[in-house]
Amino acid sequence: MKTKSLIAIGTFSFLMFGCAHQMDQDAKVEERIDALLKQMTLEEKIGQMYQLHSNGNVADYKELIKAGKIGSFLNEINPTTINELQRIAMEESRLKIPILFARDVIHGFKTIFPIPLGQAATWNPLIVEEGGRVAAVEATEVGIRWTFAPMLDVTRDPRWGRIAESLGEDPYLASVLGAAMVKGFQGDDLSEPTSMAACMKHYAGYGFVEGGRDYNTTIIPEVVLREVVLPPFKAAVDAGVATAMSSFNEINGVPSTGNSFLLKKVLRDEWNFKGFVVSDWASVAEMIVHGYCADEKEAAMKAVNAGLDMEMVSPLFSKHLDSLVKEGKVSIKTIDEAVRNILRVKFKLGLFDNPYVKIPQTSKIYADSHLAAAKEAAIQSAVLLKNENHVLPLTEKVKTIAIIGPLADAPSDQLGTWVLDGDKNYTQTPLKAIQAEYGKKLNIIYEQTLGYSRDINTTNFGKAVAAARRADVVLMFLGEESILSGEARCRADINLPGVQSQLVEEVKKAGKPIVLIIMAGRPLTIEKEVNLSDAVLYAWHPGTMGGPAIADLLFGKAVPSGKLPVTFPKTVGQIPIYYNHKNTGRPPHENLQLIGSIPPGAKQLTMGYVSYYLDAGAEPLFPFGYGLSYTTFEYSNLQLSKTDLKKKDEITISCQLKNTGKYEADEIVQLYIRDRVGSLTRPVKELKGFQRIHLKPQESKTVSFTLKTDDLAFWNAELKKVVEPGDFDVWIGPNSKDGLKGSFRVTE
Ligand code: BGC
């Protein structure tokens, strides 16, 4: 007892000391900023607020840097150039303020991890954090100290190309994983040379663009904004994210880049964010195109007065802030605040003391440990959607396999979107990985059949079918090329592109088991192809090590464990479709009358008047949280620590999880609640917790979650976050559809 309390006191005083030390450090930074601000001219201040795209030619920037007119560069990745640009700032400019170098390092610098949506399918914050860490270690090696990630835009629309960069549709999952990514990029201490400032983006609402069309308008009621859109950003702020990026879109008529509600009220006043906010690429200038500002000067004024600190690429701040201040339209206090925010991040990064990149003796780029981490991420991100008759994993009985399709050996496409620096020559494709590992034991027939995913040339279909006839199992690698998802890569039709679907139909004629491996940047509407296949493994764009990861999964060296971070629609007409929807006054029931069963001449009043589509029903193809394993898991014995809670109480919800199959494997156990009645209606389910549990065959574990009543709170009509007394349902289960159900009551 005594020792314990001594340790407790020790820990406490250490924490207090740590806290005091941090406060001391922070105060020192503010003092240094004060001292600098006192010396800076208005021109030099405005210079800090300008970020330029580097063309690599130092001479073009020399005079500007000397005059203190550039705060940051994006897209310079040559360390020698970076050091030379920095040298000019540190030696030839009046105040020697270092430049901050930025780049979109989204899911890896050179070693590419699965796209963020794939990483989200791991439901594993440790994997996501490691992905961020590896990216930071590699990118800082060339001098990048600021990345424009994580993208925290919750989205419910797979037509939107940028869903690939997102962490899915759920605010809680995106919050947990987004915070982990921030931690990974920034490390324990921002001033470490391998730490990279993170940038939460796109603040805010960008994932809600109408019709899933990039840059489009958003209309988001404030309760939805606060409940669905903002939580991941809040979580990132709590995790210490250094910077934020305003989004391209307007929300309810106001572009984010000029939105003081977002940039000041929420971000600064409510969340106490201490970093700085950069615009998106020319999004200050785009406020004119939006029809929100008459000219460049007004755009600069509205952006800075709304709380934007740094302008990316468009030069409106540098052109107009000076006269705006002189005319009294922008206060010097506003400028000082913006510059303070920017300098604070530069100080925290240690750039004033260590401005240069030191090229290490041994490079970590593509280090074995990085490749191993990328492989593990790809393994955990793959989602097994179907596995009839245990066709997977492939067994010894399989002697001949046919590998068919445009994505079996597509080193660039499997890397996915936002790969500015990853080298496809380092990519390990599934074809190469399977040939290397199993080429001696198996007869492998490869028919690419289609040159790329959109190819419509069916000339080689005959060869594909012939290969399938000779094989025991057919592995079809289909999906989307990397260029079909990401920024400005939206699709109105999210079927498999080209003639891939017809290819599945043809190959099916060979009568052999078909395993579909899909690589894509979004959910695709693959109901037909799923029905034609025996097994389906959704691999997203899995990155550099996708090949060996998929090979391990197919041959049972690894067991699939990923779960969908987003609902898969059957057809595009169901979008938006998401698990945490409202119930409506007429929720669908199980016996829906579908279009084919309506008798000719049926009278209007003979049919069920509930909320569904005649041609697509009400259910998605696969629900949020869904994913199979090679083993089976049994959920039993749901226990609630209490069924009556007072406000401020905690409740523990637990169940027994047993691995009832033959494979040692992970299961992602999910906790959902439903607030049955609210002063504003509540979703039918809300994710409140998840855990990745590892079990050996026949092993059982108790899985428990603790919820505080605060976790049950929601934003009411007065825009207050409240817990309302009443009845709650709770589920622990393997996805958002299934699970063990209990209930409890909250009273005042
Ligand atoms: C994108 C951002 C990106 C920026 C800089 C923009 O087009 O929307 O996500 O960080 O460019 O490359």
Residues whose N, C-alpha, C, O or C-beta is under 5 A from the ligand:
A	BS01	BGC	D104 F148 D280 W281
